[in-house]
């Protein structure tokens, strides 16, 4: 009953269902779940650091444009 309904979904939604099913399988496997949570935490840190980097880069570019600093 569920599979025919999934097959009727547009491809992007069917892919979301597939991704969610994979997530549920990972969550049941303790070792894979530990890897997943470690990856998620690492990604969060990287994204946070990258946001700071972009903010600093924009600030630097703005200061260059205003002539407050010189590029060397």
mmCIF file as Biopython writes it, N, C-alpha, C and O atoms, coordinates in Angstrom:
data_model
#
loop_
_atom_site.group_PDB
_atom_site.id
_atom_site.type_symbol
_atom_site.label_atom_id
_atom_site.label_alt_id
_atom_site.label_comp_id
_atom_site.label_asym_id
_atom_site.label_entity_id
_atom_site.label_seq_id
_atom_site.pdbx_PDB_ins_code
_atom_site.Cartn_x
_atom_site.Cartn_y
_atom_site.Cartn_z
_atom_site.occupancy
_atom_site.B_iso_or_equiv
_atom_site.auth_seq_id
_atom_site.auth_asym_id
_atom_site.pdbx_PDB_model_num
ATOM 1   N N  . UNK A ? 1  ? 0.820  -1.189 0.000  1.0 0.0 1  A 1 
ATOM 2   C CA . UNK A ? 1  ? 0.000  0.000  0.000  1.0 0.0 1  A 1 
ATOM 3   C C  . UNK A ? 1  ? 0.867  1.257  0.000  1.0 0.0 1  A 1 
ATOM 4   O O  . UNK A ? 1  ? 0.553  2.210  -0.713 1.0 0.0 1  A 1 
ATOM 5   N N  . UNK A ? 2  ? 1.927  1.283  0.765  1.0 0.0 2  A 1 
ATOM 6   C CA . UNK A ? 2  ? 2.772  2.472  0.837  1.0 0.0 2  A 1 
ATOM 7   C C  . UNK A ? 2  ? 3.646  2.618  -0.401 1.0 0.0 2  A 1 
ATOM 8   O O  . UNK A ? 2  ? 3.807  3.727  -0.911 1.0 0.0 2  A 1 
ATOM 9   N N  . UNK A ? 3  ? 4.206  1.530  -0.889 1.0 0.0 3  A 1 
ATOM 10  C CA . UNK A ? 3  ? 5.128  1.597  -2.031 1.0 0.0 3  A 1 
ATOM 11  C C  . UNK A ? 3  ? 4.445  2.153  -3.277 1.0 0.0 3  A 1 
ATOM 12  O O  . UNK A ? 3  ? 5.036  3.006  -3.940 1.0 0.0 3  A 1 
ATOM 13  N N  . UNK A ? 4  ? 3.231  1.719  -3.636 1.0 0.0 4  A 1 
ATOM 14  C CA . UNK A ? 4  ? 2.585  2.329  -4.806 1.0 0.0 4  A 1 
ATOM 15  C C  . UNK A ? 4  ? 2.373  3.838  -4.648 1.0 0.0 4  A 1 
ATOM 16  O O  . UNK A ? 4  ? 2.470  4.588  -5.620 1.0 0.0 4  A 1 
ATOM 17  N N  . UNK A ? 5  ? 2.086  4.271  -3.437 1.0 0.0 5  A 1 
ATOM 18  C CA . UNK A ? 5  ? 1.895  5.710  -3.208 1.0 0.0 5  A 1 
ATOM 19  C C  . UNK A ? 5  ? 3.207  6.453  -3.400 1.0 0.0 5  A 1 
ATOM 20  O O  . UNK A ? 5  ? 3.231  7.543  -3.972 1.0 0.0 5  A 1 
ATOM 21  N N  . UNK A ? 6  ? 4.299  5.866  -2.922 1.0 0.0 6  A 1 
ATOM 22  C CA . UNK A ? 6  ? 5.615  6.490  -3.093 1.0 0.0 6  A 1 
ATOM 23  C C  . UNK A ? 6  ? 5.964  6.556  -4.572 1.0 0.0 6  A 1 
ATOM 24  O O  . UNK A ? 6  ? 6.522  7.550  -5.037 1.0 0.0 6  A 1 
ATOM 25  N N  . UNK A ? 7  ? 5.637  5.502  -5.311 1.0 0.0 7  A 1 
ATOM 26  C CA . UNK A ? 7  ? 5.946  5.465  -6.743 1.0 0.0 7  A 1 
ATOM 27  C C  . UNK A ? 7  ? 5.177  6.528  -7.521 1.0 0.0 7  A 1 
ATOM 28  O O  . UNK A ? 7  ? 5.597  6.912  -8.612 1.0 0.0 7  A 1 
ATOM 29  N N  . UNK A ? 8  ? 4.078  7.002  -6.990 1.0 0.0 8  A 1 
ATOM 30  C CA . UNK A ? 8  ? 3.292  8.043  -7.655 1.0 0.0 8  A 1 
ATOM 31  C C  . UNK A ? 8  ? 3.846  9.448  -7.409 1.0 0.0 8  A 1 
ATOM 32  O O  . UNK A ? 8  ? 3.449  10.402 -8.078 1.0 0.0 8  A 1 
ATOM 33  N N  . UNK A ? 9  ? 4.746  9.569  -6.467 1.0 0.0 9  A 1 
ATOM 34  C CA . UNK A ? 9  ? 5.304  10.882 -6.147 1.0 0.0 9  A 1 
ATOM 35  C C  . UNK A ? 9  ? 6.225  11.368 -7.256 1.0 0.0 9  A 1 
ATOM 36  O O  . UNK A ? 9  ? 6.835  10.559 -7.956 1.0 0.0 9  A 1 
ATOM 37  N N  . UNK A ? 10 ? 6.329  12.682 -7.420 1.0 0.0 10 A 1 
ATOM 38  C CA . UNK A ? 10 ? 7.344  13.217 -8.331 1.0 0.0 10 A 1 
ATOM 39  C C  . UNK A ? 10 ? 8.733  12.811 -7.823 1.0 0.0 10 A 1 
ATOM 40  O O  . UNK A ? 10 ? 8.925  12.604 -6.625 1.0 0.0 10 A 1 
ATOM 41  N N  . UNK A ? 11 ? 9.679  12.703 -8.724 1.0 0.0 11 A 1 
ATOM 42  C CA . UNK A ? 11 ? 11.017 12.210 -8.386 1.0 0.0 11 A 1 
ATOM 43  C C  . UNK A ? 11 ? 11.652 12.927 -7.193 1.0 0.0 11 A 1 
ATOM 44  O O  . UNK A ? 11 ? 12.198 12.252 -6.321 1.0 0.0 11 A 1 
ATOM 45  N N  . UNK A ? 12 ? 11.607 14.261 -7.110 1.0 0.0 12 A 1 
ATOM 46  C CA . UNK A ? 12 ? 12.241 14.912 -5.951 1.0 0.0 12 A 1 
ATOM 47  C C  . UNK A ? 12 ? 11.636 14.468 -4.614 1.0 0.0 12 A 1 
ATOM 48  O O  . UNK A ? 12 ? 12.360 14.294 -3.633 1.0 0.0 12 A 1 
ATOM 49  N N  . UNK A ? 13 ? 10.318 14.286 -4.573 1.0 0.0 13 A 1 
ATOM 50  C CA . UNK A ? 13 ? 9.684  13.840 -3.326 1.0 0.0 13 A 1 
ATOM 51  C C  . UNK A ? 13 ? 10.000 12.375 -3.039 1.0 0.0 13 A 1 
ATOM 52  O O  . UNK A ? 13 ? 10.200 12.000 -1.883 1.0 0.0 13 A 1 
ATOM 53  N N  . UNK A ? 14 ? 10.046 11.549 -4.073 1.0 0.0 14 A 1 
ATOM 54  C CA . UNK A ? 14 ? 10.413 10.144 -3.881 1.0 0.0 14 A 1 
ATOM 55  C C  . UNK A ? 14 ? 11.831 10.048 -3.331 1.0 0.0 14 A 1 
ATOM 56  O O  . UNK A ? 14 ? 12.120 9.189  -2.499 1.0 0.0 14 A 1 
ATOM 57  N N  . UNK A ? 15 ? 12.715 10.929 -3.794 1.0 0.0 15 A 1 
ATOM 58  C CA . UNK A ? 15 ? 14.091 10.937 -3.284 1.0 0.0 15 A 1 
ATOM 59  C C  . UNK A ? 15 ? 14.117 11.330 -1.811 1.0 0.0 15 A 1 
ATOM 60  O O  . UNK A ? 15 ? 14.912 10.792 -1.041 1.0 0.0 15 A 1 
ATOM 61  N N  . UNK A ? 16 ? 13.257 12.262 -1.414 1.0 0.0 16 A 1 
ATOM 62  C CA . UNK A ? 16 ? 13.184 12.631 0.006  1.0 0.0 16 A 1 
ATOM 63  C C  . UNK A ? 16 ? 12.745 11.449 0.859  1.0 0.0 16 A 1 
ATOM 64  O O  . UNK A ? 16 ? 13.267 11.240 1.954  1.0 0.0 16 A 1 
ATOM 65  N N  . UNK A ? 17 ? 11.781 10.675 0.356  1.0 0.0 17 A 1 
ATOM 66  C CA . UNK A ? 17 ? 11.331 9.483  1.083  1.0 0.0 17 A 1 
ATOM 67  C C  . UNK A ? 17 ? 12.479 8.486  1.199  1.0 0.0 17 A 1 
ATOM 68  O O  . UNK A ? 17 ? 12.691 7.904  2.263  1.0 0.0 17 A 1 
ATOM 69  N N  . UNK A ? 18 ? 13.218 8.288  0.113  1.0 0.0 18 A 1 
ATOM 70  C CA . UNK A ? 18 ? 14.369 7.383  0.125  1.0 0.0 18 A 1 
ATOM 71  C C  . UNK A ? 18 ? 15.408 7.855  1.129  1.0 0.0 18 A 1 
ATOM 72  O O  . UNK A ? 18 ? 15.941 7.055  1.898  1.0 0.0 18 A 1 
ATOM 73  N N  . UNK A ? 19 ? 15.696 9.140  1.124  1.0 0.0 19 A 1 
ATOM 74  C CA . UNK A ? 19 ? 16.670 9.694  2.070  1.0 0.0 19 A 1 
ATOM 75  C C  . UNK A ? 19 ? 16.212 9.489  3.514  1.0 0.0 19 A 1 
ATOM 76  O O  . UNK A ? 19 ? 17.016 9.157  4.385  1.0 0.0 19 A 1 
ATOM 77  N N  . UNK A ? 20 ? 14.918 9.687  3.761  1.0 0.0 20 A 1 
ATOM 78  C CA . UNK A ? 20 ? 14.401 9.509  5.111  1.0 0.0 20 A 1 
ATOM 79  C C  . UNK A ? 20 ? 14.493 8.044  5.539  1.0 0.0 20 A 1 
ATOM 80  O O  . UNK A ? 20 ? 14.848 7.750  6.681  1.0 0.0 20 A 1 
ATOM 81  N N  . UNK A ? 21 ? 14.177 7.131  4.630  1.0 0.0 21 A 1 
ATOM 82  C CA . UNK A ? 21 ? 14.291 5.702  4.945  1.0 0.0 21 A 1 
ATOM 83  C C  . UNK A ? 21 ? 15.738 5.352  5.275  1.0 0.0 21 A 1 
ATOM 84  O O  . UNK A ? 21 ? 15.994 4.592  6.209  1.0 0.0 21 A 1 
ATOM 85  N N  . UNK A ? 22 ? 16.682 5.898  4.522  1.0 0.0 22 A 1 
ATOM 86  C CA . UNK A ? 22 ? 18.105 5.660  4.800  1.0 0.0 22 A 1 
ATOM 87  C C  . UNK A ? 22 ? 18.473 6.207  6.179  1.0 0.0 22 A 1 
ATOM 88  O O  . UNK A ? 22 ? 19.215 5.570  6.927  1.0 0.0 22 A 1 
ATOM 89  N N  . UNK A ? 23 ? 17.959 7.374  6.507  1.0 0.0 23 A 1 
ATOM 90  C CA . UNK A ? 23 ? 18.195 7.960  7.825  1.0 0.0 23 A 1 
ATOM 91  C C  . UNK A ? 23 ? 17.693 7.029  8.930  1.0 0.0 23 A 1 
ATOM 92  O O  . UNK A ? 23 ? 18.383 6.820  9.928  1.0 0.0 23 A 1 
ATOM 93  N N  . UNK A ? 24 ? 16.498 6.475  8.752  1.0 0.0 24 A 1 
ATOM 94  C CA . UNK A ? 24 ? 15.953 5.564  9.761  1.0 0.0 24 A 1 
ATOM 95  C C  . UNK A ? 24 ? 16.817 4.315  9.912  1.0 0.0 24 A 1 
ATOM 96  O O  . UNK A ? 24 ? 17.021 3.831  11.025 1.0 0.0 24 A 1 
ATOM 97  N N  . UNK A ? 25 ? 17.322 3.795  8.801  1.0 0.0 25 A 1 
ATOM 98  C CA . UNK A ? 25 ? 18.196 2.620  8.868  1.0 0.0 25 A 1 
ATOM 99  C C  . UNK A ? 25 ? 19.504 2.945  9.573  1.0 0.0 25 A 1 
ATOM 100 O O  . UNK A ? 25 ? 20.006 2.144  10.362 1.0 0.0 25 A 1 
ATOM 101 N N  . UNK A ? 26 ? 20.051 4.111  9.291  1.0 0.0 26 A 1 
ATOM 102 C CA . UNK A ? 26 ? 21.298 4.524  9.944  1.0 0.0 26 A 1 
ATOM 103 C C  . UNK A ? 26 ? 21.077 4.664  11.446 1.0 0.0 26 A 1 
ATOM 104 O O  . UNK A ? 26 ? 21.914 4.252  12.249 1.0 0.0 26 A 1 
ATOM 105 N N  . UNK A ? 27 ? 19.954 5.244  11.809 1.0 0.0 27 A 1 
ATOM 106 C CA . UNK A ? 27 ? 19.663 5.477  13.222 1.0 0.0 27 A 1 
ATOM 107 C C  . UNK A ? 27 ? 19.560 4.174  14.017 1.0 0.0 27 A 1 
ATOM 108 O O  . UNK A ? 27 ? 19.851 4.154  15.213 1.0 0.0 27 A 1 
ATOM 109 N N  . UNK A ? 28 ? 19.153 3.104  13.369 1.0 0.0 28 A 1 
ATOM 110 C CA . UNK A ? 28 ? 19.036 1.805  14.055 1.0 0.0 28 A 1 
ATOM 111 C C  . UNK A ? 28 ? 20.379 1.116  14.226 1.0 0.0 28 A 1 
ATOM 112 O O  . UNK A ? 28 ? 20.520 0.251  15.090 1.0 0.0 28 A 1 
ATOM 113 N N  . UNK A ? 29 ? 21.369 1.484  13.418 1.0 0.0 29 A 1 
ATOM 114 C CA . UNK A ? 29 ? 22.707 0.877  13.484 1.0 0.0 29 A 1 
ATOM 115 C C  . UNK A ? 29 ? 23.583 1.793  14.337 1.0 0.0 29 A 1 
ATOM 116 O O  . UNK A ? 29 ? 23.951 2.884  13.900 1.0 0.0 29 A 1 
ATOM 117 N N  . UNK A ? 30 ? 23.918 1.355  15.548 1.0 0.0 30 A 1 
ATOM 118 C CA . UNK A ? 30 ? 24.617 2.213  16.508 1.0 0.0 30 A 1 
ATOM 119 C C  . UNK A ? 30 ? 25.913 2.791  15.939 1.0 0.0 30 A 1 
ATOM 120 O O  . UNK A ? 30 ? 26.164 3.988  16.079 1.0 0.0 30 A 1 
ATOM 121 N N  . UNK A ? 31 ? 26.732 1.965  15.305 1.0 0.0 31 A 1 
ATOM 122 C CA . UNK A ? 31 ? 28.023 2.445  14.786 1.0 0.0 31 A 1 
ATOM 123 C C  . UNK A ? 31 ? 27.815 3.486  13.692 1.0 0.0 31 A 1 
ATOM 124 O O  . UNK A ? 31 ? 28.479 4.522  13.680 1.0 0.0 31 A 1 
ATOM 125 N N  . UNK A ? 32 ? 26.895 3.210  12.780 1.0 0.0 32 A 1 
ATOM 126 C CA . UNK A ? 32 ? 26.618 4.180  11.706 1.0 0.0 32 A 1 
ATOM 127 C C  . UNK A ? 32 ? 26.003 5.461  12.273 1.0 0.0 32 A 1 
ATOM 128 O O  . UNK A ? 32 ? 26.282 6.556  11.784 1.0 0.0 32 A 1 
ATOM 129 N N  . UNK A ? 33 ? 25.163 5.320  13.308 1.0 0.0 33 A 1 
ATOM 130 C CA . UNK A ? 33 ? 24.544 6.494  13.920 1.0 0.0 33 A 1 
ATOM 131 C C  . UNK A ? 33 ? 25.600 7.383  14.566 1.0 0.0 33 A 1 
ATOM 132 O O  . UNK A ? 33 ? 25.526 8.608  14.471 1.0 0.0 33 A 1 
ATOM 133 N N  . UNK A ? 34 ? 26.582 6.771  15.221 1.0 0.0 34 A 1 
ATOM 134 C CA . UNK A ? 34 ? 27.664 7.539  15.830 1.0 0.0 34 A 1 
ATOM 135 C C  . UNK A ? 34 ? 28.433 8.306  14.760 1.0 0.0 34 A 1 
ATOM 136 O O  . UNK A ? 34 ? 28.768 9.475  14.956 1.0 0.0 34 A 1 
ATOM 137 N N  . UNK A ? 35 ? 28.715 7.660  13.635 1.0 0.0 35 A 1 
ATOM 138 C CA . UNK A ? 35 ? 29.394 8.349  12.528 1.0 0.0 35 A 1 
ATOM 139 C C  . UNK A ? 35 ? 28.542 9.499  12.004 1.0 0.0 35 A 1 
ATOM 140 O O  . UNK A ? 35 ? 29.052 10.587 11.735 1.0 0.0 35 A 1 
ATOM 141 N N  . UNK A ? 36 ? 27.240 9.253  11.861 1.0 0.0 36 A 1 
ATOM 142 C CA . UNK A ? 36 ? 26.339 10.281 11.343 1.0 0.0 36 A 1 
ATOM 143 C C  . UNK A ? 36 ? 26.304 11.499 12.264 1.0 0.0 36 A 1 
ATOM 144 O O  . UNK A ? 36 ? 26.400 12.633 11.796 1.0 0.0 36 A 1 
ATOM 145 N N  . UNK A ? 37 ? 26.167 11.270 13.569 1.0 0.0 37 A 1 
ATOM 146 C CA . UNK A ? 37 ? 26.096 12.402 14.489 1.0 0.0 37 A 1 
ATOM 147 C C  . UNK A ? 37 ? 27.426 13.148 14.540 1.0 0.0 37 A 1 
ATOM 148 O O  . UNK A ? 37 ? 27.446 14.372 14.664 1.0 0.0 37 A 1 
ATOM 149 N N  . UNK A ? 38 ? 28.542 12.413 14.443 1.0 0.0 38 A 1 
ATOM 150 C CA . UNK A ? 38 ? 29.853 13.076 14.406 1.0 0.0 38 A 1 
ATOM 151 C C  . UNK A ? 38 ? 29.963 13.941 13.151 1.0 0.0 38 A 1 
ATOM 152 O O  . UNK A ? 38 ? 30.426 15.080 13.214 1.0 0.0 38 A 1 
ATOM 153 N N  . UNK A ? 39 ? 29.537 13.397 12.015 1.0 0.0 39 A 1 
ATOM 154 C CA . UNK A ? 39 ? 29.565 14.148 10.762 1.0 0.0 39 A 1 
ATOM 155 C C  . UNK A ? 39 ? 28.701 15.403 10.865 1.0 0.0 39 A 1 
ATOM 156 O O  . UNK A ? 39 ? 29.119 16.483 10.446 1.0 0.0 39 A 1 
ATOM 157 N N  . UNK A ? 40 ? 27.498 15.263 11.422 1.0 0.0 40 A 1 
ATOM 158 C CA . UNK A ? 40 ? 26.586 16.406 11.535 1.0 0.0 40 A 1 
ATOM 159 C C  . UNK A ? 40 ? 27.177 17.503 12.413 1.0 0.0 40 A 1 
ATOM 160 O O  . UNK A ? 40 ? 27.072 18.686 12.092 1.0 0.0 40 A 1 
ATOM 161 N N  . UNK A ? 41 ? 27.801 17.106 13.527 1.0 0.0 41 A 1 
ATOM 162 C CA . UNK A ? 41 ? 28.422 18.099 14.413 1.0 0.0 41 A 1 
ATOM 163 C C  . UNK A ? 41 ? 29.595 18.784 13.723 1.0 0.0 41 A 1 
ATOM 164 O O  . UNK A ? 41 ? 29.768 19.997 13.838 1.0 0.0 41 A 1 
ATOM 165 N N  . UNK A ? 42 ? 30.397 18.005 13.008 1.0 0.0 42 A 1 
ATOM 166 C CA . UNK A ? 42 ? 31.543 18.569 12.290 1.0 0.0 42 A 1 
ATOM 167 C C  . UNK A ? 42 ? 31.074 19.541 11.221 1.0 0.0 42 A 1 
ATOM 168 O O  . UNK A ? 42 ? 31.645 20.622 11.072 1.0 0.0 42 A 1 
ATOM 169 N N  . UNK A ? 43 ? 30.045 19.169 10.478 1.0 0.0 43 A 1 
ATOM 170 C CA . UNK A ? 43 ? 29.508 20.042 9.439  1.0 0.0 43 A 1 
ATOM 171 C C  . UNK A ? 43 ? 28.997 21.347 10.041 1.0 0.0 43 A 1 
ATOM 172 O O  . UNK A ? 43 ? 29.196 22.417 9.467  1.0 0.0 43 A 1 
ATOM 173 N N  . UNK A ? 44 ? 28.345 21.262 11.184 1.0 0.0 44 A 1 
ATOM 174 C CA . UNK A ? 44 ? 27.841 22.461 11.863 1.0 0.0 44 A 1 
ATOM 175 C C  . UNK A ? 44 ? 28.987 23.405 12.221 1.0 0.0 44 A 1 
ATOM 176 O O  . UNK A ? 44 ? 28.871 24.619 12.049 1.0 0.0 44 A 1 
ATOM 177 N N  . UNK A ? 45 ? 30.083 22.856 12.716 1.0 0.0 45 A 1 
ATOM 178 C CA . UNK A ? 45 ? 31.253 23.668 13.074 1.0 0.0 45 A 1 
ATOM 179 C C  . UNK A ? 45 ? 31.849 24.314 11.832 1.0 0.0 45 A 1 
ATOM 180 O O  . UNK A ? 45 ? 32.172 25.502 11.835 1.0 0.0 45 A 1 
ATOM 181 N N  . UNK A ? 46 ? 31.993 23.527 10.769 1.0 0.0 46 A 1 
ATOM 182 C CA . UNK A ? 46 ? 32.578 24.046 9.529  1.0 0.0 46 A 1 
ATOM 183 C C  . UNK A ? 46 ? 31.718 25.170 8.973  1.0 0.0 46 A 1 
ATOM 184 O O  . UNK A ? 46 ? 32.237 26.216 8.585  1.0 0.0 46 A 1 
ATOM 185 N N  . UNK A ? 47 ? 30.404 24.961 8.933  1.0 0.0 47 A 1 
ATOM 186 C CA . UNK A ? 47 ? 29.519 25.999 8.410  1.0 0.0 47 A 1 
ATOM 187 C C  . UNK A ? 47 ? 29.596 27.261 9.255  1.0 0.0 47 A 1 
ATOM 188 O O  . UNK A ? 47 ? 29.564 28.368 8.717  1.0 0.0 47 A 1 
ATOM 189 N N  . UNK A ? 48 ? 29.695 27.109 10.554 1.0 0.0 48 A 1 
ATOM 190 C CA . UNK A ? 48 ? 29.808 28.258 11.446 1.0 0.0 48 A 1 
ATOM 191 C C  . UNK A ? 48 ? 31.094 29.020 11.170 1.0 0.0 48 A 1 
ATOM 192 O O  . UNK A ? 48 ? 31.089 30.245 11.052 1.0 0.0 48 A 1 
ATOM 193 N N  . UNK A ? 49 ? 32.197 28.285 11.067 1.0 0.0 49 A 1 
ATOM 194 C CA . UNK A ? 49 ? 33.482 28.922 10.789 1.0 0.0 49 A 1 
ATOM 195 C C  . UNK A ? 49 ? 33.472 29.598 9.426  1.0 0.0 49 A 1 
ATOM 196 O O  . UNK A ? 49 ? 34.052 30.672 9.268  1.0 0.0 49 A 1 
ATOM 197 N N  . UNK A ? 50 ? 32.825 28.986 8.439  1.0 0.0 50 A 1 
ATOM 198 C CA . UNK A ? 50 ? 32.783 29.561 7.103  1.0 0.0 50 A 1 
ATOM 199 C C  . UNK A ? 50 ? 31.971 30.848 7.099  1.0 0.0 50 A 1 
ATOM 200 O O  . UNK A ? 50 ? 32.314 31.798 6.396  1.0 0.0 50 A 1 
ATOM 201 N N  . UNK A ? 51 ? 30.901 30.884 7.876  1.0 0.0 51 A 1 
ATOM 202 C CA . UNK A ? 51 ? 30.101 32.105 7.978  1.0 0.0 51 A 1 
ATOM 203 C C  . UNK A ? 51 ? 30.948 33.238 8.536  1.0 0.0 51 A 1 
ATOM 204 O O  . UNK A ? 51 ? 30.895 34.361 8.034  1.0 0.0 51 A 1 
ATOM 205 N N  . UNK A ? 52 ? 31.729 32.951 9.572  1.0 0.0 52 A 1 
ATOM 206 C CA . UNK A ? 52 ? 32.625 33.961 10.130 1.0 0.0 52 A 1 
ATOM 207 C C  . UNK A ? 52 ? 33.642 34.407 9.089  1.0 0.0 52 A 1 
ATOM 208 O O  . UNK A ? 52 ? 33.949 35.594 8.979  1.0 0.0 52 A 1 
ATOM 209 N N  . UNK A ? 53 ? 34.162 33.454 8.328  1.0 0.0 53 A 1 
ATOM 210 C CA . UNK A ? 53 ? 35.144 33.772 7.296  1.0 0.0 53 A 1 
ATOM 211 C C  . UNK A ? 53 ? 34.536 34.707 6.258  1.0 0.0 53 A 1 
ATOM 212 O O  . UNK A ? 53 ? 35.152 35.705 5.882  1.0 0.0 53 A 1 
ATOM 213 N N  . UNK A ? 54 ? 33.333 34.392 5.796  1.0 0.0 54 A 1 
ATOM 214 C CA . UNK A ? 54 ? 32.691 35.243 4.796  1.0 0.0 54 A 1 
ATOM 215 C C  . UNK A ? 54 ? 32.424 36.636 5.341  1.0 0.0 54 A 1 
ATOM 216 O O  . UNK A ? 54 ? 32.614 37.630 4.639  1.0 0.0 54 A 1 
ATOM 217 N N  . UNK A ? 55 ? 31.991 36.709 6.575  1.0 0.0 55 A 1 
ATOM 218 C CA . UNK A ? 55 ? 31.743 38.005 7.200  1.0 0.0 55 A 1 
ATOM 219 C C  . UNK A ? 55 ? 33.030 38.824 7.255  1.0 0.0 55 A 1 
ATOM 220 O O  . UNK A ? 55 ? 33.035 40.009 6.925  1.0 0.0 55 A 1 
ATOM 221 N N  . UNK A ? 56 ? 34.111 38.186 7.672  1.0 0.0 56 A 1 
ATOM 222 C CA . UNK A ? 56 ? 35.403 38.882 7.743  1.0 0.0 56 A 1 
ATOM 223 C C  . UNK A ? 56 ? 35.889 39.291 6.360  1.0 0.0 56 A 1 
ATOM 224 O O  . UNK A ? 56 ? 36.444 40.377 6.193  1.0 0.0 56 A 1 
ATOM 225 N N  . UNK A ? 57 ? 35.685 38.428 5.367  1.0 0.0 57 A 1 
ATOM 226 C CA . UNK A ? 57 ? 36.103 38.748 4.000  1.0 0.0 57 A 1 
ATOM 227 C C  . UNK A ? 57 ? 35.323 39.942 3.465  1.0 0.0 57 A 1 
ATOM 228 O O  . UNK A ? 57 ? 35.899 40.839 2.850  1.0 0.0 57 A 1 
ATOM 229 N N  . UNK A ? 58 ? 34.019 39.956 3.697  1.0 0.0 58 A 1 
ATOM 230 C CA . UNK A ? 58 ? 33.207 41.092 3.233  1.0 0.0 58 A 1 
ATOM 231 C C  . UNK A ? 58 ? 33.651 42.391 3.908  1.0 0.0 58 A 1 
ATOM 232 O O  . UNK A ? 58 ? 33.744 43.433 3.260  1.0 0.0 58 A 1 
ATOM 233 N N  . UNK A ? 59 ? 33.918 42.322 5.193  1.0 0.0 59 A 1 
ATOM 234 C CA . UNK A ? 59 ? 34.390 43.486 5.928  1.0 0.0 59 A 1 
ATOM 235 C C  . UNK A ? 59 ? 35.714 43.979 5.338  1.0 0.0 59 A 1 
ATOM 236 O O  . UNK A ? 59 ? 35.900 45.178 5.130  1.0 0.0 59 A 1 
ATOM 237 N N  . UNK A ? 60 ? 36.625 43.048 5.073  1.0 0.0 60 A 1 
ATOM 238 C CA . UNK A ? 60 ? 37.924 43.390 4.492  1.0 0.0 60 A 1 
ATOM 239 C C  . UNK A ? 60 ? 37.741 44.046 3.124  1.0 0.0 60 A 1 
ATOM 240 O O  . UNK A ? 60 ? 38.375 45.060 2.829  1.0 0.0 60 A 1 
ATOM 241 N N  . UNK A ? 61 ? 36.873 43.469 2.289  1.0 0.0 61 A 1 
ATOM 242 C CA . UNK A ? 61 ? 36.634 44.036 0.959  1.0 0.0 61 A 1 
ATOM 243 C C  . UNK A ? 61 ? 36.018 45.428 1.055  1.0 0.0 61 A 1 
ATOM 244 O O  . UNK A ? 61 ? 36.381 46.318 0.286  1.0 0.0 61 A 1 
ATOM 245 N N  . UNK A ? 62 ? 35.097 45.624 1.982  1.0 0.0 62 A 1 
ATOM 246 C CA . UNK A ? 62 ? 34.488 46.946 2.170  1.0 0.0 62 A 1 
ATOM 247 C C  . UNK A ? 62 ? 35.535 47.973 2.585  1.0 0.0 62 A 1 
ATOM 248 O O  . UNK A ? 62 ? 35.544 49.098 2.084  1.0 0.0 62 A 1 
ATOM 249 N N  . UNK A ? 63 ? 36.410 47.582 3.497  1.0 0.0 63 A 1 
ATOM 250 C CA . UNK A ? 63 ? 37.462 48.498 3.948  1.0 0.0 63 A 1 
ATOM 251 C C  . UNK A ? 63 ? 38.420 48.823 2.806  1.0 0.0 63 A 1 
ATOM 252 O O  . UNK A ? 63 ? 38.881 49.958 2.687  1.0 0.0 63 A 1 
ATOM 253 N N  . UNK A ? 64 ? 38.721 47.832 1.967  1.0 0.0 64 A 1 
ATOM 254 C CA . UNK A ? 64 ? 39.559 48.093 0.790  1.0 0.0 64 A 1 
ATOM 255 C C  . UNK A ? 64 ? 38.877 49.100 -0.132 1.0 0.0 64 A 1 
ATOM 256 O O  . UNK A ? 64 ? 39.507 50.045 -0.604 1.0 0.0 64 A 1 
ATOM 257 N N  . UNK A ? 65 ? 37.593 48.892 -0.383 1.0 0.0 65 A 1 
ATOM 258 C CA . UNK A ? 65 ? 36.845 49.767 -1.284 1.0 0.0 65 A 1 
ATOM 259 C C  . UNK A ? 65 ? 36.785 51.197 -0.765 1.0 0.0 65 A 1 
ATOM 260 O O  . UNK A ? 65 ? 36.801 52.143 -1.553 1.0 0.0 65 A 1 
ATOM 261 N N  . UNK A ? 66 ? 36.718 51.362 0.536  1.0 0.0 66 A 1 
ATOM 262 C CA . UNK A ? 66 ? 36.676 52.708 1.115  1.0 0.0 66 A 1 
ATOM 263 C C  . UNK A ? 66 ? 38.065 53.330 1.221  1.0 0.0 66 A 1 
ATOM 264 O O  . UNK A ? 66 ? 38.192 54.505 1.566  1.0 0.0 66 A 1 
ATOM 265 N N  . UNK A ? 67 ? 39.102 52.554 0.927  1.0 0.0 67 A 1 
ATOM 266 C CA . UNK A ? 67 ? 40.466 53.064 1.006  1.0 0.0 67 A 1 
ATOM 267 C C  . UNK A ? 67 ? 41.027 53.101 2.412  1.0 0.0 67 A 1 
ATOM 268 O O  . UNK A ? 67 ? 42.056 53.732 2.651  1.0 0.0 67 A 1 
ATOM 269 N N  . UNK A ? 68 ? 40.368 52.435 3.346  1.0 0.0 68 A 1 
ATOM 270 C CA . UNK A ? 68 ? 40.848 52.420 4.728  1.0 0.0 68 A 1 
ATOM 271 C C  . UNK A ? 68 ? 42.107 51.582 4.885  1.0 0.0 68 A 1 
ATOM 272 O O  . UNK A ? 68 ? 42.930 51.837 5.763  1.0 0.0 68 A 1 
ATOM 273 N N  . UNK A ? 69 ? 42.247 50.586 4.032  1.0 0.0 69 A 1 
ATOM 274 C CA . UNK A ? 69 ? 43.436 49.731 4.058  1.0 0.0 69 A 1 
ATOM 275 C C  . UNK A ? 69 ? 43.914 49.514 2.633  1.0 0.0 69 A 1 
ATOM 276 O O  . UNK A ? 69 ? 43.161 49.720 1.682  1.0 0.0 69 A 1 
ATOM 277 N N  . UNK A ? 70 ? 45.153 49.103 2.486  1.0 0.0 70 A 1 
ATOM 278 C CA . UNK A ? 70 ? 45.744 48.829 1.179  1.0 0.0 70 A 1 
ATOM 279 C C  . UNK A ? 70 ? 45.976 47.334 1.028  1.0 0.0 70 A 1 
ATOM 280 O O  . UNK A ? 70 ? 46.387 46.658 1.970  1.0 0.0 70 A 1 
ATOM 281 N N  . UNK A ? 71 ? 45.708 46.829 -0.170 1.0 0.0 71 A 1 
ATOM 282 C CA . UNK A ? 71 ? 45.966 45.427 -0.451 1.0 0.0 71 A 1 
ATOM 283 C C  . UNK A ? 71 ? 47.434 45.262 -0.769 1.0 0.0 71 A 1 
ATOM 284 O O  . UNK A ? 71 ? 47.983 45.996 -1.590 1.0 0.0 71 A 1 
ATOM 285 N N  . UNK A ? 72 ? 48.072 44.302 -0.126 1.0 0.0 72 A 1 
ATOM 286 C CA . UNK A ? 72 ? 49.504 44.085 -0.361 1.0 0.0 72 A 1 
ATOM 287 C C  . UNK A ? 72 ? 49.766 42.687 -0.807 1.0 0.0 72 A 1 
ATOM 288 O O  . UNK A ? 72 ? 50.916 42.323 -1.053 1.0 0.0 72 A 1 
#
